[in-house]
């Protein structure tokens, strides 16, 4: 699942089940393998200001749950901040 993420929250921590179903360990959504999107494209999607603000909370939650990914999550937060400035 490297390089793919949940289309709802952008989390890469997915539990894979038989039948091509994946469960996001952060938001709990069951995602079909064909719904997964490349991680680098997640932050490039068109999002509203409200969606971007919601992602800040998600990324902060991820920092608490997945300490080993802290550096990558900080980079994501920086990208989100830049996107928020562009959109606003």
N, C-alpha and C positions, 0 to 999 in steps of 0.2 A: 504494500500500500504506500510505499515511499513516493512522495511527490503528489499524492492525492489527498483531498480534504473534504470534510463535511460541507455541503453547499449552504447550510444554515449558519454555522458559526465559524467555519474555517479551521476547526480542530483537525489535526492529523492523527489523533489517537482514536483509532477505529478498531472495534472488535469484529472480526470476520466470522460469519456463520455460513453453514452449508446453504447452497441455493443462491449464493451471490448477495446475501444481505449483510450489511455492515451496521453496527450500532456505534454511534458517536459516544465516547466516554464522557464528554463534557455536557452536551445538551440532551443526550439520550435518544435522539432521533434515529429511527431505523432508515437506512439509506440503501437503495438498490445500487449495485456496483456501477451501473450506467449513469447514475446521478452524481457520482463523485466528480469533482472538478480538480484540475491541476492547481496546486497550492499557489503558484506564482500568479495565476489568473484570478484568484479569489479577491485580492485587494484591488484588482483592476476593474472589477465589475462596477456598473453604474449603481450608486447607492445614494440615498437621501442623507441629509444631515442627521436625521434621527437614527437611521441605520448605522451610520458611522459612529455616532455616540454610543449606541448599543454595543458595537464591536469593541470599543474601549473597555467596557465592563467585562465583556467576555474574555478579552486578552488578559486583563488583570486577574480574573478568576483562574485562567489557565496558568498564570505565573505561580499562583498558590498551589495548584494541583500538580503541576509538572515542573518542578524546580530544575530539572536537568535541561529544560528548553528555555531557560530564562533569557539567554542572549538573543536567541531567535525571536522570542516574543517581544523583547525591547525593540528590535528592528521593525517588527510588525507595527508596534505602537507608533514609532517614528513615521512610518509610511502612512498610517491612518491619520496622524496629525497633519501631515502635508496634504493629504486628500481632503481633509476637513477644511483646511485653509482655502484650497482651490474651489471647493463646492460652495463655501459660505462666502 
